[in-house]
Amino acid sequence: MPIATVIEDEIQQPIRFQIDNFRQPTQLSSSQLEEHHRRSEKIRILGEELDRIGTRRVVDKFRRAS
């Protein structure tokens, strides 16, 4: 399985948790807020890795075409 697909699959779970938290009718507790921040950081890091993979693919295709 391509690494980008693995990362995309991995990023889906924290995103689902974030959505579920925001759907709650009550305010987030302190521990929920801490978890939210940890998931946000994980989502950011995984997104950056996907960006790097995408950039590498474009550069590699450009180099092969040259």
N, C-alpha and C positions, 0 to 999 in steps of 0.2 A: 504494500500500500504506500503511495507517495507520502512523503513527510508533510506536505501541505494539507493533505486530507486528514492525516492524524491530528495535526494542530487544529484544523477546523472542527473536527469532532470534539477535541478537548476543550475548545473555547465555548462550545454550546452549553455545557453544563453550568458553568458560572453565570452565563448570560440568563439561563432559565431561572436560576436562583435569584438573580437581581430582579427580574421581572416579577417573580412571586413575592418578593419582599415589598416591592412598590405597590402591589395589589392589596396589601394588608389594610384593613380599615383603621388600624391604630398606628401610633408612632412607633418607630423602630426602637428597640431597647438598646442599651449601650453595647451589649455583646453582638446584637444584630448589626449595629452600625459598624463595629470593628470588622466583622465578617464581610460586610459590604465593601469596606475599604480594601481588605485583602483580595477579595474577588475582583474588584476594579483594577487593582494592580496586576493581577494575573491576566485579566483580559487585555490590558494595555501591552504587557510583555508578549503575550501570544500574538496579538495583532501586529506588533513590530516585527516579530519573527516571520509572519506571513508576508509582510511588506518586503522584508529582505529576500525571502524566497522568490517572490514575484519579480523583484528587481533583478535578481541573479538570472532568472529565466529569460527576461527581456534582453539583458546584456549578452547572455550566451547565444541566443538566437541571432542577435545583431552580428556577433563575432563570426558565427558560422556562415552568415549570408555574405560577409565581406570577402 
